[in-house]
Each structure stands twice: as C-alpha cells, then as structure tokens.
Amino acid sequence: MASNTNGSEDKPVETVVGGRYMEMEQDGDAKTVKSRLSGLLWHGGSAYDAWFSCASNQVAQVLLTLPYSFSQLGMTSGILFQLFYGLLGSWTAYLISILYLEYRTRKEREKTDFRNHVIQWFEVLDGLLGKHWRNVGLAFNCTFLLFGSVIQLIACASNIYYINDKLDKRTWTYIFGACCATTVFIPSFHNYRMWSFLGLVMTTYTAWYLTVASLLHGQMEGVKHSGPTKMVLYFTGATNILYTFGGHAVTVEIMHAMWRPQKFKAIYLLATLYVLTLTLPSAVSVYWAFGDALLTHSNAFALLPRTTFRDMAVVLMLIHQFITFGFACTPLYFVWEKLIGLHDCRSLCKRAAARLPVVIPIWFLAIIFPFFGPINSAVGSLLVSFTVYIIPALAHMVTFRSAQARENAVEAPPKFVGRWVGAFIINAFVVGWVLVVGFGFGGWASMTNFIHQIDTFGLFTKCYQCPPPPSPVLANPPVPLPSNVHNLTSPFVISPSPTRAPAPAPMPFFLRHRHHHHRP
C-alpha cells in the first residue's frame, strides 16, 4: 500500500499537483542503447501514450457489433446515440480525472509516496468519500472489468472461427484463454506503449476495411432496413453503444502511468473524436449493405465474403483483443495483488504467478456465456451504467457539495459549462438519464434478449451462431448407373432416381411357357 515519507519537508505542499509517477523515472542514470530502446517500446508515460491507450481500449471488439446495434436501432438513432454517448462518456472521464487529481494532491500534501503503488478508482472513492463508496465502487468496477475481459475472450473465439472453422468456438475459447493469460507478465499500463499504438493501427485498418468492403459489396439482394421494430431490440442496441463509450473504467490506472497526470483532462475527449471517425463510417456502411440480416449476425465479419483483406482484418482484431484483454484485466491484477500483499513485490515472476488465478473465472465465464453481441448490452446496462456514468457523476457532486471543498478544489469546472452550477446540472442529468434509460429500460431490454439467447442456444453452447451443419447423407443411396452409360452423349439420358428402383414383377407362368414353346 502507499506509505508516508518525510524526505521532502522543504517542498511547499501547496504546489503539489498530481506529481510524476516516480516509480517510472530514471533521472540521473546513464542512457544506454538498451535503455533508450526499452524507453521507446516499453516505458511510456506521455500524453500521447495516454491518448493511444484510451483510443485503443475504447474501440475494441465493439467495432464488430455496432452494425448489429444499428439494425436494432435504425440508422438515425444509431448515429445520434453514438454522438450522444461519446459526449457523455467524455464528460464522466473528465470527472474521474478531476477526482483522481483531487485525491492524489490531498495525499501528496500529507507526504504520501506512491512510488511502488498504483492508485485505483476505489481508492480515490475511499480517500474522498469513505469506505462505503469504496466498497460500491470496487464491486462495480471489478465486476465490469471481469466481464469486459470475458467479452474480449468471446470475441477472439468468434473472430478466428471465420478463418478456421475446423474447430468450434468453444475450443477456440480454450486456446485463446491460455494465450491471453500471458498478459500477467505486463507490469502496468506504463508498459503498454508499443501495444496501445499497434492496437489502434489494427482497429483503424479493420474499421476502414469494413467500410470499403461493404460499399464495394453493395446492398445485398432484397435488403431491408426496418429497424427499429421492437422496443426490446431498440434499447438493447442503445445499451451496446452505452457500453462502447464506457471504456473509461481504467482511466485512473492510465492517468497514474502518466508522467504528468494533470494533462489527461482533454485526452479522453480527443480519443473519442478519433474513435467516432472509425465507428460511424463502418457501422453505417455495413448496415446500409446488409440491413436486417445483421439481426441474426452480431459479428460484422459473418456477412462479408472471405478475402485476403478480411482475413487480415480478423488476424489484426485477434491481436488487438489480446491487448484489450490486458487493458481490462490489469486493474484486476492490481486488486488481487493488493489483496494478497504482493503489490509492492519487485519480482515480476512472482507477481505474474500470483496473477494467474484471476484468469480462471474469466475463462470459465466465457465458456458459459459465449453470446457475442448480446452480452455487451447486458454488461453495458447493468455494470457500465453505474461504474463509469452514475458513480463518477454522484461522487463529483458529493465531493464538492460544500463551499469550502469547491474553494479548495485543485481545479474548478471550465467556464464554458457554467462552472460549479453547470457541472452540477450536467451531473444530475447524467445520473437521471443513465439510471432511467441505460439501467432501467436498457437493463430490461438487454436481459430479455440475453435470456432469449440462453433459451435458444443454451449455456455452454458449443458454437454460438455458427452455420448449421450440412444435411446428412441419405440412408438409401442412389443406384449407380452402368459403366457404359457415361459414354452416352444423348441429351435424353435421365439421371437415376435418388431412391432405389423396385425389382420387376416375376413373369406369369403361362407367358413363360408360351415364350418357351415358340422358341426356334
């Protein structure tokens, strides 16, 4: 846990504002080629690293399910919900960043040293609002990140099936569960510099592949765009978009990995703006091309013809989902390390071995609920709604409810939102909207759809939404033609019946006798 130090008594406490992540600093050390290369690929803490992490984490496998949401919502509602929830998510990510800076500044004024400690969201709530807020935040955050990791694992199995269908999706889940377990060796978000950059490149390629391939394919024959048709489907699609722009459950960990956390304030908004350039064109194009067919194909890859470009997109998304699995699971690793007392351990191998039990329930849940698409909406309505929308907005209002707290705040809300009064109104709107529309209607719709998937496919289903197997071979195969028939060229040769012809009736005795009598 964090510890108190007295080594900076001469430093004015008033000037401490979200200082450097000192664990990552190597000031004064000689710069070798190895250290420079390691710093380039491994040790990241700049604002650019944070932007890549936010954008890469936000636009993961949901890129493939957004056309499915458009088929439930319709084109207009799909576009509007993306813009609306993108803005709402950026606001609550800003609130989380302000609360983190407030907590860290207060603790550093008390001479608390975070050199070997990663601050997490539930600790921010504990320090600002008390243990009850901590417990609620911890429960929602851990459960959301647990199912967020489950969704990435399900997405891996769903995607690879479109390249190699010799194995069913459940078997692929076993395989990728073992692969994703290797994320236990990545120490913290500070070490995702190369991975987050590559992840964003991969999703950018996939998004524009979906866009271009759909436009080149054109509209399928008899395409219909009838959405929205049912209220259940409408709110299910809306909560999937709520989930899409609710990826800031790891905001505190990303900020803590920054050298200057106070620069984070606008980073999530800038990341969201870039993400919209990927999600809107791809979702619109795929829905335009395939329409209502997406209602039974939650993965956009399922409807596009197999080409080299599609296979490349599938492989890149698989790698990116491995990265996003690490993003979602790393905070769970931290919580587990703190629980068993190994968080400040310097041995990477010991920490990696201690983290492995976290992967086991994720693996198991991905096998139980392999419902790629519907599970996003369920997680969005029941967990994301509270974790990254309702709780941050309420926490900001309660933390700064007194005049003294507002006066001593590290940073006041910007002028263009109306300072404290405007922030309070926006927060109240966020809480009301997400509680009623996201959790209320969205929870009802997504759980109704989720239960329907269970009733249709069952738990532990072997291959969710896979094409039906080919029809079995007929019990009575057709009688083969004589070998000389194949040499005939007459167009009047009739193919044999698929059923065996009956044996001819025996000749009557009197005919056989007459026939024999007149034989020469």
C-alpha positions in Angstrom: 0.0 0.0 0.0 1.0 3.6 -0.1 3.5 4.8 2.6 4.3 8.1 4.2 7.7 9.7 3.7 9.4 12.8 5.2 12.1 13.3 2.6 10.6 16.5 1.1 9.9 18.7 4.1 11.4 21.7 2.4 9.0 21.5 -0.6 5.9 23.7 -0.4 2.9 21.4 -0.2 0.7 23.8 -1.9 2.5 23.3 -5.2 2.0 19.5 -5.4 -0.5 18.7 -8.1 -0.5 15.2 -9.4 3.3 14.8 -9.5 5.3 12.5 -11.7 4.9 8.7 -11.4 8.3 8.4 -9.7 8.4 4.7 -10.0 9.0 5.1 -13.7 11.6 7.8 -13.6 15.3 7.1 -14.0 16.7 10.6 -13.7 20.4 10.6 -13.5 21.0 7.2 -14.9 23.3 6.8 -17.9 21.3 6.4 -21.2 22.5 3.2 -23.0 21.3 1.9 -26.3 19.3 -0.8 -24.4 17.7 1.7 -22.1 16.8 4.0 -25.0 15.2 1.1 -27.0 13.4 0.0 -23.9 12.1 3.5 -23.3 10.9 3.8 -26.9 9.0 0.5 -26.9 8.2 -0.3 -23.3 8.3 2.7 -20.9 5.5 5.1 -21.8 4.1 7.9 -19.8 3.4 10.8 -22.1 0.1 12.4 -23.0 0.5 10.7 -26.4 0.7 7.3 -24.7 -2.4 8.0 -22.7 -4.2 9.0 -25.9 -3.2 5.8 -27.7 -4.3 3.8 -24.6 -7.7 5.5 -24.3 -8.5 5.2 -28.1 -7.2 1.7 -28.4 -9.1 0.5 -25.4 -12.3 2.2 -26.4 -12.7 0.9 -29.9 -12.0 -2.8 -29.3 -14.4 -5.6 -30.5 -17.4 -3.3 -30.3 -16.4 -2.2 -33.7 -17.8 -5.5 -35.0 -21.1 -5.3 -33.0 -22.1 -1.7 -33.8 -23.7 -2.7 -37.2 -25.7 -5.2 -35.2 -26.8 -2.3 -32.9 -27.7 -0.2 -35.9 -30.0 -3.0 -37.2 -31.8 -2.8 -33.8 -31.9 1.0 -33.6 -32.2 2.1 -37.2 -29.8 4.4 -39.0 -30.8 7.7 -37.4 -30.9 6.6 -33.8 -27.7 4.7 -34.2 -25.8 7.8 -35.3 -27.4 10.0 -32.7 -26.7 7.6 -29.8 -23.1 7.3 -30.9 -22.6 11.1 -30.8 -24.6 11.4 -27.5 -22.9 8.6 -25.6 -19.5 9.7 -26.9 -20.0 13.1 -25.4 -21.5 11.7 -22.2 -18.5 9.3 -21.8 -16.0 12.1 -22.3 -17.7 14.2 -19.6 -17.6 11.4 -17.0 -14.0 10.5 -17.9 -13.2 14.2 -17.2 -14.9 13.9 -13.8 -12.9 10.8 -13.0 -9.6 12.6 -13.9 -10.6 15.6 -11.7 -11.4 13.3 -8.7 -8.1 11.5 -9.2 -6.1 14.7 -9.2 -8.0 15.9 -6.1 -7.3 12.6 -4.2 -3.6 12.5 -5.2 -3.0 16.1 -4.4 -4.5 15.7 -0.9 -2.4 12.6 -0.3 0.8 14.1 -1.5 0.2 17.1 0.7 0.2 14.6 3.5 3.6 13.3 2.3 2.2 10.0 0.9 4.5 8.3 -1.5 3.1 6.4 -4.5 6.4 5.2 -5.7 5.5 1.5 -5.6 1.8 1.8 -5.6 -0.7 2.2 -8.4 -3.8 4.3 -7.5 -7.1 2.8 -8.4 -10.7 4.1 -8.7 -11.9 2.5 -5.5 -9.0 4.1 -3.5 -10.0 7.5 -4.9 -13.5 7.0 -3.7 -12.2 5.8 -0.3 -10.0 8.8 0.2 -12.6 11.3 -0.9 -15.9 9.8 0.3 -15.2 6.9 2.7 -15.3 3.2 2.8 -19.0 2.7 1.7 -18.3 4.5 -1.5 -15.1 2.4 -1.8 -17.0 -0.8 -1.5 -19.6 0.1 -4.0 -17.0 1.3 -6.5 -14.9 -1.7 -6.0 -17.8 -4.1 -6.6 -19.0 -2.5 -9.8 -15.5 -1.8 -11.2 -14.2 -5.3 -10.6 -17.3 -6.9 -12.0 -17.4 -4.7 -15.1 -13.7 -5.4 -15.8 -14.2 -9.1 -15.2 -16.9 -9.3 -17.8 -15.0 -6.9 -20.0 -12.2 -9.4 -20.1 -14.8 -12.2 -20.8 -16.1 -10.3 -23.8 -12.7 -10.0 -25.3 -12.1 -13.7 -24.9 -15.5 -14.4 -26.5 -14.7 -12.1 -29.4 -11.4 -13.9 -30.0 -13.2 -17.2 -30.5 -15.9 -15.6 -32.6 -13.4 -13.9 -35.0 -11.0 -16.8 -35.5 -13.9 -19.0 -36.5 -14.3 -17.0 -39.7 -10.8 -18.0 -40.7 -10.7 -21.6 -39.4 -14.0 -23.3 -38.8 -12.5 -26.8 -38.3 -12.6 -26.1 -34.5 -15.8 -24.9 -32.8 -15.9 -21.6 -31.0 -15.7 -23.3 -27.5 -12.4 -24.9 -28.4 -11.1 -21.6 -29.7 -12.1 -20.1 -26.4 -9.9 -22.7 -24.6 -7.0 -21.8 -26.8 -7.2 -18.1 -26.6 -7.8 -18.2 -22.8 -4.4 -19.7 -22.5 -2.9 -17.1 -24.9 -4.5 -14.2 -23.0 -3.2 -15.5 -19.7 0.3 -14.3 -20.8 -0.8 -10.7 -20.0 0.1 -11.5 -16.4 3.7 -10.6 -17.4 2.9 -7.0 -18.3 3.6 -5.0 -15.1 1.3 -1.9 -15.6 -0.3 0.5 -18.1 3.1 2.2 -18.2 4.3 -0.8 -20.3 1.6 -0.7 -23.0 3.3 2.0 -25.1 4.0 -0.3 -28.2 0.9 -2.4 -27.7 -1.6 0.5 -27.5 -0.1 2.1 -30.6 -0.3 -1.2 -32.6 -3.8 -1.8 -31.3 -5.1 1.5 -32.6 -3.4 0.9 -36.0 -5.1 -2.5 -36.2 -8.6 -1.2 -35.3 -8.1 1.6 -37.8 -7.4 -0.9 -40.6 -10.4 -3.0 -39.6 -12.8 -0.1 -39.4 -11.9 1.1 -42.9 -11.9 -2.4 -44.2 -15.5 -2.8 -43.0 -16.4 0.5 -44.6 -14.8 -0.1 -48.0 -15.7 -3.8 -48.3 -19.4 -3.0 -47.5 -19.5 -0.2 -50.1 -17.8 -2.4 -52.7 -20.1 -5.3 -51.9 -23.2 -3.1 -52.4 -26.6 -3.8 -50.9 -27.5 -7.5 -50.7 -30.5 -8.7 -52.8 -33.8 -7.8 -51.1 -32.1 -5.8 -48.3 -34.4 -4.2 -45.8 -33.8 -1.6 -43.1 -36.8 -2.0 -40.9 -35.3 -1.0 -37.6 -36.5 -0.1 -35.0 -39.2 -2.7 -34.9 -39.3 -3.7 -31.2 -38.7 -1.8 -28.0 -36.6 -4.6 -26.6 -34.3 -4.5 -29.6 -34.1 -0.7 -29.6 -32.9 -0.4 -26.0 -30.6 -3.4 -26.4 -28.9 -1.6 -29.3 -28.7 1.6 -27.3 -27.0 -0.1 -24.3 -24.4 -1.6 -26.6 -23.5 1.9 -27.6 -23.5 2.9 -24.0 -21.0 0.1 -23.4 -18.9 1.2 -26.4 -18.2 4.7 -24.9 -17.9 3.4 -21.4 -14.4 2.1 -21.7 -13.0 4.6 -19.2 -13.2 2.2 -16.2 -9.4 2.1 -16.4 -9.0 5.9 -16.5 -7.3 6.1 -13.1 -4.7 3.5 -13.9 -3.9 5.1 -17.2 -3.5 8.5 -15.5 -1.3 7.1 -12.8 1.0 5.7 -15.5 1.5 9.3 -16.9 4.4 11.5 -16.0 2.1 14.5 -15.9 -1.4 13.2 -15.0 -2.9 16.7 -15.0 -2.6 16.7 -18.8 -5.2 14.0 -19.1 -8.3 16.2 -18.8 -9.0 16.5 -22.6 -7.3 13.3 -23.7 -10.4 11.1 -23.5 -12.4 13.6 -25.5 -9.8 13.7 -28.2 -9.6 9.9 -28.2 -13.4 9.8 -28.5 -13.4 12.1 -31.5 -11.0 9.9 -33.3 -13.0 6.7 -32.4 -16.1 8.3 -33.9 -14.2 8.6 -37.3 -13.9 4.8 -37.1 -17.2 3.6 -35.7 -19.6 5.9 -37.6 -18.5 5.1 -41.2 -18.1 1.4 -40.6 -21.4 0.9 -38.8 -23.3 3.0 -41.3 -21.7 1.2 -44.3 -22.2 -2.3 -43.1 -25.8 -1.6 -42.0 -26.5 0.0 -45.4 -25.2 -3.1 -47.2 -26.8 -5.8 -45.2 -29.7 -4.3 -43.3 -31.9 -6.6 -41.2 -29.6 -9.6 -41.9 -27.5 -8.2 -39.1 -30.2 -9.0 -36.6 -29.1 -12.6 -36.7 -25.4 -11.9 -37.3 -23.9 -9.9 -34.4 -20.4 -10.1 -35.8 -20.0 -8.0 -38.9 -17.3 -10.4 -40.3 -20.0 -13.1 -40.7 -21.7 -11.3 -43.7 -18.6 -10.2 -45.6 -17.2 -12.5 -48.2 -13.9 -14.2 -47.3 -10.9 -12.4 -48.9 -7.3 -11.8 -48.0 -8.3 -8.4 -46.7 -11.0 -9.8 -44.4 -8.6 -12.5 -43.1 -6.0 -9.8 -42.4 -8.7 -7.8 -40.5 -9.6 -10.8 -38.5 -6.0 -11.5 -37.5 -5.4 -7.9 -36.6 -8.5 -7.8 -34.4 -7.4 -11.0 -32.7 -4.1 -9.4 -31.7 -5.9 -6.2 -30.6 -8.4 -8.2 -28.5 -5.4 -9.8 -26.7 -4.2 -6.2 -26.0 -7.6 -5.1 -24.8 -7.9 -8.2 -22.6 -4.7 -7.0 -20.9 -6.2 -3.5 -20.5 -9.3 -4.8 -18.8 -7.5 -7.4 -16.7 -4.6 -5.4 -15.4 -6.6 -3.4 -12.9 -8.0 -6.8 -11.6 -4.4 -8.0 -11.3 -3.6 -4.9 -9.1 -6.6 -5.5 -6.9 -5.6 -9.2 -6.4 -2.0 -8.2 -5.7 -3.1 -5.8 -3.0 -5.5 -8.4 -1.5 -2.7 -11.0 -1.1 0.0 -8.5 -0.2 2.2 -8.7 -3.3 1.5 -5.4 -5.0 4.9 -3.9 -3.9 6.8 -7.0 -4.8 9.8 -6.2 -7.2 9.9 -9.7 -8.7 8.0 -9.8 -12.0 7.8 -13.6 -12.0 6.3 -13.8 -8.5 3.7 -11.2 -9.4 2.9 -13.0 -12.7 2.4 -16.3 -10.9 0.2 -14.7 -8.3 -2.0 -13.1 -11.0 -2.9 -16.4 -12.8 -5.9 -17.2 -10.6 -7.6 -14.0 -11.9 -7.7 -15.5 -15.4 -9.5 -18.7 -14.4 -13.0 -17.3 -13.7 -12.8 -15.2 -16.9 -12.0 -18.3 -18.9 -14.9 -20.2 -17.3 -17.5 -17.4 -17.8 -16.5 -17.0 -21.5 -17.4 -20.7 -21.9 -20.7 -20.4 -20.1 -21.9 -17.2 -21.9 -20.5 -17.2 -25.4 -23.2 -14.8 -26.6 -21.1 -12.3 -28.7 -23.1 -9.1 -29.0 -26.0 -9.6 -26.5 -23.5 -9.9 -23.6 -22.2 -6.4 -24.5 -25.6 -4.9 -24.0 -26.2 -6.7 -20.7 -22.8 -5.6 -19.3 -23.5 -2.1 -20.6 -26.8 -1.7 -18.9 -26.1 -3.4 -15.5 -22.5 -2.5 -14.9 -21.1 0.2 -17.2 -24.1 2.4 -16.3 -23.1 2.6 -12.7 -19.3 2.1 -13.0 -18.4 4.9 -15.4 -21.5 7.1 -15.5 -23.6 7.2 -12.4 -21.0 6.7 -9.7 -18.5 9.3 -11.1 -21.2 11.9 -11.5 -22.6 11.4 -8.0 -19.1 11.3 -6.5 -18.2 14.6 -8.1 -21.4 16.2 -6.7 -20.9 14.9 -3.2 -17.1 15.6 -3.1 -17.6 19.3 -3.9 -21.0 19.8 -2.3 -19.6 22.3 0.3 -18.4 25.8 -0.4 -15.1 25.0 1.3 -14.4 22.0 -0.9 -15.2 24.0 -4.0 -12.9 26.8 -2.9 -10.0 24.5 -2.2 -10.5 22.3 -5.3 -7.5 21.6 -7.3 -9.4 22.6 -10.4 -12.8 24.1 -10.9 -15.1 23.1 -13.8 -14.4 25.0 -17.1 -16.2 28.2 -17.7 -18.0 27.1 -20.9 -20.0 24.5 -18.9 -21.1 27.1 -16.3 -18.5 26.4 -13.5 -19.9 24.6 -10.5 -23.6 25.2 -11.2 -23.3 24.0 -14.7 -21.3 20.9 -13.6 -24.0 20.1 -11.0 -26.8 20.3 -13.6 -24.9 18.2 -16.1 -24.1 15.6 -13.4 -27.7 15.4 -12.4 -28.8 14.9 -16.0 -26.2 12.1 -16.4 -27.4 10.3 -13.3 -31.1 10.7 -14.3 -30.7 9.7 -17.9 -28.4 6.7 -17.4 -30.4 5.5 -14.4 -33.7 5.5 -16.3 -32.7 4.9 -19.9 -29.5 3.0 -19.5 -30.1 0.9 -16.4 -33.9 0.9 -16.4 -35.1 0.4 -20.0 -31.7 -0.9 -21.1 -31.4 -3.4 -18.3 -34.9 -4.7 -19.1 -34.3 -5.0 -22.8 -30.8 -6.4 -22.7 -31.6 -9.0 -20.1 -34.7 -10.0 -22.0 -32.6 -10.5 -25.1 -29.8 -12.3 -23.1 -32.3 -14.7 -21.6 -33.7 -15.3 -25.1 -30.2 -16.3 -26.2 -29.9 -18.7 -23.3 -33.3 -20.3 -24.2 -32.3 -20.5 -27.9 -28.8 -21.8 -27.7 -28.4 -22.9 -24.0 -25.5 -22.3 -21.6 -22.1 -23.8 -22.6 -23.2 -23.8 -26.2 -20.5 -25.2 -28.4 -20.7 -22.9 -31.4 -22.8 -19.7 -31.0 -24.5 -18.5 -34.2 -22.5 -21.0 -36.3 -23.9 -22.1 -39.7 -26.0 -25.3 -39.4 -24.1 -28.5 -40.4 -24.7 -29.9 -43.8 -27.7 -32.3 -44.2 -26.8 -36.0 -43.5 -26.3 -38.5 -46.3 -29.4 -40.3 -47.5 -30.0 -43.7 -45.9 -30.7 -45.3 -49.3 -28.0 -44.0 -51.8 -28.9 -43.9 -55.5 -28.2 -47.0 -57.6 -25.1 -46.4 -59.7 -25.5 -46.4 -63.5 -23.8 -49.0 -65.6 -20.3 -48.0 -66.7 -21.3 -47.7 -70.3 -24.0 -45.2 -69.6 -21.3 -42.5 -69.0 -20.2 -42.9 -72.7 -23.7 -41.9 -74.0 -24.0 -38.5 -75.5 -27.8 -38.4 -75.9 -29.4 -35.4 -74.1 -32.3 -37.6 -73.2 -30.4 -39.8 -70.8 -32.3 -39.4 -67.5 -30.4 -39.3 -64.2 -31.3 -42.1 -61.8 -33.8 -41.6 -59.1 -32.3 -40.8 -55.6 -34.2 -43.9 -54.3 -33.7 -47.5 -55.3 -36.0 -48.7 -58.1 -38.3 -51.6 -57.2 -37.5 -55.1 -58.5 -39.6 -56.1 -61.6 -42.5 -58.4 -61.0 -42.0 -62.1 -62.0 -43.3 -63.2 -65.4 -46.6 -65.2 -65.2 -46.2 -68.9 -65.7 -48.3 -69.2 -68.8 -46.4 -66.4 -70.6 -43.1 -68.1 -69.7 -44.4 -71.4 -71.1 -45.7 -69.8 -74.3 -42.5 -68.0 -74.8 -40.5 -71.2 -74.3 -42.8 -73.1 -76.7 -42.3 -70.8 -79.6 -38.6 -70.6 -79.2 -37.0 -71.7 -82.5 
